[in-house]
């Protein structure tokens, strides 16, 4: 068992987790919303990429763009349907509606794509790199690079641009934002379209690592949930480090203890961390 | 000087507000002209906040509002709140009136897309001239401000959006007496500069010093209305709100 290899696996997996969770982080940070259909949207992003590439013969980049566009459209439609609930901030109903929406997506995907597993191959995932006794693919490198760029760009936009300022205003107080002339409905629609696009991007990048199934959504949403909560609800930097930490934990636990219990162990750690720091990594110890 | 419909900046007709079947407000007619400062006074729960909120179609609760609201002659009753704001109808609400998690300066950066035809959008420099204290505090978070500073920032945020009408909901609440007169003097200054101002106040004694007209609301209805000087001598105002020695 090679320590450096596990470290590398953990870093790749961590960036994959962070990328997977970023849409929900923004959703929670800006709109105080949840989306339990997040995992199924990831699944759909993966299958659209696979279908466009393997069946329609589109190149990886074009297939990815198509998946991201589809994600954006689905996110927008979903929010359009629940806009009234969102404006009322009726979280429990939103939870159920998004959960239901996820299963509708899963059923629809089963009908269209079938229930057998598929392999999503990309030009990058086919090239193995051996470096000393380390093994990885170009896809792994691409995941890390895309995740880092995406997080850095997002942090900049939220903290230093007009769009980011509006997002922060709506996050803090949507009613007061209306009195500042902000079209809050449009912000909510935009945030959900972003969530759909971001989770599709995660699928385009990450799904080639493992076989894809139309039933894989639930596992993905659980990981996302863990990353978002651990990172400190809605914190962008927090999510990045939480994803990385969870990835490293999963890699090392899987390698040195037992791969079958990594999810259980990850949640045990999550519970322990939250018991000590109820607001996750982002909050300073002792703050509310 | 009761403005006729032609020169009214803000005018409401048959305005009613209902909360879950209970009518909280029924106002047949109310108008504020350019450069006019109208005070709305009344006891707690009389419907003062419901009135200013209804003019914008805004609320933190879920009331049902009927009636017609005109801004400079244009019927705005069917427009969403944020569009009314962009057209120049600005409300500084009671309670939470600034963004606490962003800096004072971020609070003051406007959101764009304002229809500013013929209206004056205050620049940041003008705001800092008007409220030097905000300039000193510009890098602090909204939540770190004192009550008086928050009122200043609330007014400043509204000015940045180029108001033609300004609605203030209890700006004096929780302020030290000296600050109350400072804030109300600023409000008077803004009216003199040409804004139509509707000022909701529980502090009748302070309000009556600066307003042109006073409207007394009880249980959701206008029970007395007139020029400030005349209202000072109105027994309903004098006894209930100013105390016997003021009569």
Interface residues (C-beta under 8 A of the other chain):
Chain A: X162 X165 X166 X168 X169 X171 X172 X173 X175 X176 X178 X179 X180 X181 X182 X183 X184
Chain B: X56 X58 X59 X60 X80 X81 X82 X85 X86 X90 X91 X93 X96 X97 X98 X99 X100 X101 X102 X106 X109 X111 X112 X113 X114 X157 X161
